[in-house]
Amino acid sequence: MFGLTVRDEGEIVAVDVWDRGKGIAEIHQERVFERLYTLDDARNPQFHGSGLGLSISKRLTEEMNGTISLSSSQAEKKTTFTCKFKQLTY
């Protein structure tokens, strides 16, 4: 199960992308945004991870003057990636 949530935080808009997978171990959480960094699951031929997706996501988010962060709990089996951007008004 996965989902997307958009939240209004005043001058900031937050976009949460979450899933109910097995979570990401704390030891990996600092490194998942590094280029070519993969978890053990990604090395499994069944998953085909390249280690590029999150580093590209981080780069694009930062190019749009935003931030991206990770919150994950293996006990709760939930991972959330949050992108925050300054709201644009016209």
KEKE-3310 file (N, C-alpha, C; in steps of 0.2 Angstrom, whole numbers, plus 5000, padded with zeros to 4 digits):
npx = (5004:5003:5004:5000:5001:4996:5000:4996:5006:5005:5016:5022:5022:5019:5023:5020:5025:5021:5023:5018:5028:5042:5050:5064:5080:5088:5101:5103:5097:5103:5110:5103:5100:5111:5121:5120:5119:5112:5100:5101:5090:5089:5099:5095:5091:5077:5072:5079:5086:5094:5100:5099:5087:5083:5093:5092:5079:5082:5091:5083:5073:5080:5085:5073:5072:5068:5066:5070:5065:5067:5057:5056:5051:5054:5048:5035:5032:5032:5036:5040:5043:5046:5043:5046:5041:5042:5027:5019:5012:5001)
npy = (4994:5011:5029:5047:5063:5079:5094:5110:5121:5135:5146:5136:5122:5105:5089:5073:5057:5040:5024:5007:4997:4987:4996:5007:5003:5011:5013:5015:5026:5039:5038:5035:5045:5047:5046:5031:5023:5009:4998:4982:4975:4981:4975:4963:4953:4953:4965:4976:4988:5004:5014:5027:5034:5041:5050:5058:5063:5071:5080:5087:5092:5101:5109:5116:5124:5117:5106:5089:5075:5061:5049:5035:5019:5003:4995:5000:4998:5008:5021:5037:5050:5066:5081:5098:5114:5132:5140:5146:5162:5170)
npz = (5000:4996:4996:4993:5000:5001:5010:5017:5024:5028:5022:5016:5006:5008:5002:5004:5001:5004:5010:5015:5017:5022:5029:5031:5037:5051:5050:5036:5033:5033:5021:5010:5000:4993:4978:4968:4980:4987:4995:5003:4997:4985:4978:4975:4961:4958:4961:4955:4958:4955:4962:4959:4959:4971:4973:4962:4964:4975:4970:4960:4968:4976:4966:4964:4974:4986:4999:5004:5014:5025:5034:5043:5049:5054:5063:5063:5050:5040:5028:5024:5013:5012:5003:5003:4998:4995:4994:4979:4974:4964)
capx = (5000:5006:5000:5002:4997:4998:4998:4997:5009:5006:5020:5026:5017:5022:5021:5022:5025:5022:5022:5018:5033:5045:5053:5071:5084:5091:5108:5103:5093:5107:5114:5098:5100:5118:5121:5122:5118:5107:5099:5102:5084:5090:5104:5091:5088:5070:5070:5083:5087:5100:5103:5099:5081:5082:5098:5089:5074:5085:5094:5077:5069:5084:5085:5067:5073:5064:5069:5067:5067:5064:5055:5055:5051:5053:5043:5028:5032:5030:5041:5038:5047:5042:5046:5043:5042:5038:5021:5019:5006:5001)
capy = (5000:5017:5035:5053:5067:5086:5098:5117:5123:5142:5148:5130:5116:5099:5083:5066:5050:5035:5017:5003:4992:4985:5002:5007:5003:5018:5013:5017:5032:5045:5037:5034:5050:5047:5043:5024:5019:5004:4994:4975:4973:4983:4971:4957:4954:4953:4972:4980:4995:5007:5018:5034:5037:5046:5055:5062:5066:5076:5085:5090:5096:5106:5114:5120:5127:5114:5101:5082:5071:5054:5046:5027:5015:4996:4993:5002:4997:5014:5025:5043:5055:5073:5087:5105:5120:5138:5141:5152:5165:5175)
capz = (5000:4996:4995:4992:5004:5001:5016:5017:5030:5028:5016:5013:5004:5009:4998:5007:4997:5009:5009:5021:5016:5028:5032:5030:5043:5053:5047:5029:5032:5031:5015:5004:4995:4989:4971:4968:4986:4987:5000:5001:4993:4978:4975:4973:4954:4958:4962:4950:4960:4952:4967:4956:4960:4977:4972:4957:4967:4980:4966:4957:4974:4978:4961:4964:4981:4991:5004:5004:5020:5025:5040:5042:5055:5053:5068:5061:5043:5036:5026:5021:5010:5012:4999:5005:4994:4996:4990:4974:4973:4958)
cpx = (5004:5002:5003:4998:5000:4996:5000:5000:5010:5010:5023:5020:5022:5019:5024:5020:5026:5021:5021:5022:5036:5049:5061:5075:5087:5098:5109:5100:5097:5110:5109:5098:5106:5117:5123:5122:5112:5106:5100:5096:5086:5095:5101:5089:5081:5068:5073:5084:5094:5104:5103:5093:5080:5087:5095:5083:5076:5087:5088:5074:5073:5085:5078:5066:5069:5069:5066:5070:5064:5062:5053:5055:5049:5048:5036:5027:5029:5036:5038:5043:5043:5046:5043:5046:5039:5033:5022:5012:5006:4995)
cpy = (5006:5023:5042:5058:5074:5090:5105:5119:5131:5144:5142:5125:5110:5093:5077:5061:5045:5028:5013:4996:4990:4990:5001:5008:5010:5019:5016:5024:5038:5044:5036:5039:5051:5043:5036:5020:5015:5000:4987:4973:4975:4979:4964:4958:4955:4961:4977:4987:4998:5011:5025:5037:5043:5051:5060:5066:5072:5082:5090:5095:5102:5112:5119:5123:5124:5109:5094:5079:5065:5052:5039:5024:5007:4993:4994:5001:5002:5018:5031:5048:5061:5078:5093:5110:5126:5139:5147:5155:5170:5180)
cpz = (5000:4995:4994:4996:5003:5006:5015:5024:5030:5022:5013:5011:5005:5005:5001:5002:5002:5006:5015:5019:5022:5031:5030:5036:5045:5050:5040:5028:5030:5024:5009:4998:4991:4983:4971:4974:4985:4993:4998:4996:4986:4974:4973:4966:4954:4959:4958:4952:4957:4957:4964:4958:4965:4976:4967:4960:4972:4975:4963:4962:4976:4973:4961:4971:4986:4995:5003:5011:5020:5033:5039:5048:5053:5057:5066:5054:5039:5034:5023:5019:5009:5008:5002:5000:4996:4991:4985:4974:4967:4959)
residu = (MET:PHE:GLY:LEU:THR:VAL:ARG:ASP:GLU:GLY:GLU:ILE:VAL:ALA:VAL:ASP:VAL:TRP:ASP:ARG:GLY:LYS:GLY:ILE:ALA:GLU:ILE:HIS:GLN:GLU:ARG:VAL:PHE:GLU:ARG:LEU:TYR:THR:LEU:ASP:ASP:ALA:ARG:ASN:PRO:GLN:PHE:HIS:GLY:SER:GLY:LEU:GLY:LEU:SER:ILE:SER:LYS:ARG:LEU:THR:GLU:GLU:MET:ASN:GLY:THR:ILE:SER:LEU:SER:SER:SER:GLN:ALA:GLU:LYS:LYS:THR:THR:PHE:THR:CYS:LYS:PHE:LYS:GLN:LEU:THR:TYR)
# end
